[in-house]
């Protein structure tokens, strides 16, 4: 089984992935942030590095999904291939930070890749307002995230909501992060687990 956790920068994807992997004894599949050779350059010069970064993510996540589907284990994935194509790349294009030529090239490659893979069995979307995102980004203290602008997070949030509102590829579970603290409150985590249990039982 393939479970995927989606959400904006700072929504808590990695934290929830870790907690659920431990609870269910699932195999976690993390976004490779620390090994990404483009992130620092991108945040310093978005226009120059946006296409390179998005191609890197696309390639990385496509390979992750191929490996996930080969595995006999239940795997929980931190961020999906769809978020890059539905949220981050079009947002960069609309902001004038990715050329139309590069964006069309990117979309063509995404359509080819997504036609060769299966969607996750369950998508968990972490919904959070910008103040919550900012608070959590500051808490983790990644140097390259210090320059992220509020309007950038707001535009990403709007795109996430548009994407989730029309998402029909698999079962969908929406978690309102503003209303809970699943990292430090076991009761909040248990509420999420109860909802996941209800969804998973419906998969069989």
C-alpha positions as CSV (number, residue, x, y, z in Angstrom):
1,X,0.0,0.0,0.0
2,X,1.2,3.5,-0.8
3,X,0.2,6.4,1.6
4,X,1.2,9.9,0.7
5,X,1.4,13.1,2.8
6,X,0.9,16.4,1.0
7,X,1.0,20.0,2.2
8,X,2.7,23.4,1.9
9,X,6.2,24.2,3.2
10,X,6.1,23.9,7.0
11,X,2.8,22.1,7.2
12,X,4.3,19.2,9.1
13,X,4.6,16.5,6.4
14,X,7.9,15.0,7.5
15,X,6.9,15.0,11.2
16,X,3.6,13.3,10.5
17,X,5.3,10.8,8.1
18,X,7.7,9.9,10.9
19,X,5.0,9.5,13.5
20,X,2.7,7.4,11.3
21,X,5.6,5.2,10.1
22,X,6.5,4.4,13.7
23,X,2.9,3.8,14.7
24,X,1.9,1.5,11.8
25,X,5.4,0.1,11.2
26,X,5.3,1.5,7.7
27,X,8.4,2.3,5.7
28,X,8.9,6.1,5.4
29,X,10.0,7.7,2.2
30,X,11.2,11.2,2.7
31,X,11.7,14.2,0.5
32,X,15.5,14.5,-0.1
33,X,15.9,18.1,1.1
34,X,19.4,17.9,2.5
35,X,20.8,16.2,-0.7
36,X,19.2,18.6,-3.1
37,X,21.9,20.4,-5.1
38,X,19.6,23.2,-6.2
39,X,17.7,24.4,-3.2
40,X,20.2,27.0,-1.9
41,X,20.7,28.4,-5.4
42,X,17.0,28.5,-6.0
43,X,16.2,30.5,-2.9
44,X,19.0,33.0,-3.7
45,X,18.0,33.3,-7.4
46,X,14.6,31.8,-8.2
47,X,14.4,32.9,-11.8
48,X,17.7,31.3,-12.7
49,X,17.2,28.0,-10.9
50,X,13.5,27.4,-10.9
51,X,13.5,25.0,-13.9
52,X,16.5,23.1,-12.7
53,X,14.9,22.6,-9.3
54,X,11.6,21.5,-10.6
55,X,13.2,18.9,-13.0
56,X,15.3,17.6,-10.1
57,X,12.1,17.1,-7.9
58,X,10.2,15.5,-10.8
59,X,13.0,13.1,-11.5
60,X,13.5,12.3,-7.8
61,X,9.8,11.7,-7.1
62,X,9.3,9.6,-10.2
63,X,12.1,7.3,-9.1
64,X,10.6,7.2,-5.6
65,X,7.2,6.1,-6.9
66,X,8.8,3.4,-9.1
67,X,10.6,2.0,-6.1
68,X,7.4,2.3,-3.9
69,X,5.4,0.2,-6.4
70,X,8.1,-2.5,-6.5
71,X,8.1,-2.8,-2.8
72,X,6.1,-5.4,-0.8
73,X,6.0,-3.0,2.2
74,X,3.4,-0.4,3.0
75,X,5.2,2.9,2.3
76,X,4.3,6.4,3.5
77,X,5.7,9.2,1.3
78,X,6.6,12.7,2.3
79,X,5.2,14.9,-0.5
80,X,3.9,13.7,-3.9
81,X,4.9,14.2,-7.5
82,X,1.5,15.9,-8.1
83,X,2.4,18.9,-5.9
84,X,5.4,19.8,-8.0
85,X,3.3,20.0,-11.2
86,X,0.0,21.3,-9.7
87,X,1.4,23.8,-7.3
88,X,5.1,24.7,-7.4
89,X,5.9,24.8,-11.1
90,X,2.8,26.7,-12.2
91,X,3.2,29.1,-9.3
92,X,6.8,29.9,-10.5
93,X,5.5,30.3,-14.0
94,X,2.8,32.7,-13.0
95,X,5.3,34.7,-10.9
96,X,7.5,35.1,-14.0
97,X,10.2,33.0,-12.4
98,X,9.9,30.2,-15.0
99,X,9.7,30.9,-18.7
100,X,6.7,29.6,-20.7
101,X,9.1,27.6,-22.8
102,X,10.5,25.8,-19.7
103,X,7.1,25.4,-18.1
104,X,5.6,23.8,-21.3
105,X,8.6,21.5,-21.4
106,X,8.2,20.6,-17.7
107,X,4.4,19.9,-18.1
108,X,5.1,17.6,-21.1
109,X,7.6,15.6,-19.1
110,X,5.2,15.4,-16.1
111,X,2.3,14.1,-18.3
112,X,4.6,11.4,-19.7
113,X,5.7,10.4,-16.2
114,X,2.3,10.4,-14.5
115,X,0.9,8.2,-17.3
116,X,3.4,5.5,-16.2
117,X,2.6,5.5,-12.5
118,X,-0.2,4.8,-10.1
119,X,-1.6,7.4,-7.6
120,X,-1.2,6.7,-3.9
121,X,-3.9,4.5,-2.2
122,X,-4.5,7.3,0.3
123,X,-3.6,11.0,0.2
124,X,-3.3,12.9,3.5
125,X,-3.4,16.6,3.0
126,X,-2.2,18.9,5.8
127,X,-4.1,22.2,5.6
128,X,-2.5,25.1,7.4
129,X,-2.8,28.9,7.4
130,X,0.2,31.1,6.6
131,X,0.8,32.1,10.3
132,X,1.0,28.4,11.2
133,X,3.4,27.7,8.3
134,X,5.6,30.6,9.2
135,X,5.7,29.5,12.9
136,X,6.7,26.0,12.0
137,X,9.3,27.1,9.4
138,X,10.9,29.3,12.0
139,X,11.0,26.5,14.6
140,X,12.9,24.2,12.3
141,X,15.4,26.9,11.4
142,X,16.6,25.9,7.9
143,X,18.9,28.6,6.7
144,X,17.7,28.5,3.0
145,X,14.0,28.9,4.1
146,X,14.7,32.2,5.9
147,X,14.1,34.2,2.7
148,X,10.7,32.7,1.9
149,X,8.2,35.5,1.5
150,X,4.7,35.5,3.0
151,X,3.1,36.2,-0.3
152,X,4.9,33.2,-1.8
153,X,3.4,30.9,1.0
154,X,0.0,32.5,0.5
155,X,0.0,31.8,-3.3
156,X,1.1,28.2,-2.7
157,X,-1.7,27.7,-0.2
158,X,-4.3,29.0,-2.7
159,X,-3.0,26.5,-5.3
160,X,-3.0,23.6,-2.8
161,X,-6.7,24.4,-2.0
162,X,-7.5,24.4,-5.7
163,X,-5.7,21.1,-6.3
164,X,-7.3,19.4,-3.3
165,X,-10.8,20.6,-4.2
166,X,-10.6,18.7,-7.5
167,X,-8.5,15.7,-6.4
168,X,-10.2,12.4,-7.3
169,X,-7.3,10.1,-8.0
170,X,-7.6,8.2,-4.7
171,X,-9.0,8.4,-1.2
172,X,-8.4,11.8,0.4
173,X,-8.0,12.7,4.1
174,X,-7.8,16.4,5.1
175,X,-6.1,17.3,8.4
176,X,-6.5,20.9,9.7
177,X,-3.0,21.6,11.2
178,X,-4.1,24.9,12.8
179,X,-6.4,23.0,15.1
180,X,-4.0,20.4,16.5
181,X,-0.4,19.7,17.6
182,X,0.2,16.1,16.6
183,X,3.9,16.4,17.2
184,X,3.6,17.0,20.9
185,X,0.0,15.9,21.7
186,X,-0.7,12.2,21.6
187,X,-4.5,12.8,21.7
188,X,-4.3,14.9,18.5
189,X,-2.1,12.2,16.8
190,X,-4.6,9.5,17.9
191,X,-7.5,11.5,16.2
192,X,-5.5,11.4,12.9
193,X,-4.8,7.7,13.3
194,X,-8.5,6.9,14.0
195,X,-9.4,8.7,10.7
196,X,-6.6,6.9,8.8
197,X,-7.8,3.6,10.2
198,X,-11.3,4.3,8.9
199,X,-10.0,5.2,5.4
200,X,-7.6,2.2,5.2
201,X,-10.3,-0.3,6.2
202,X,-12.3,1.0,3.2
203,X,-9.4,0.2,0.9
204,X,-9.8,-3.6,1.4
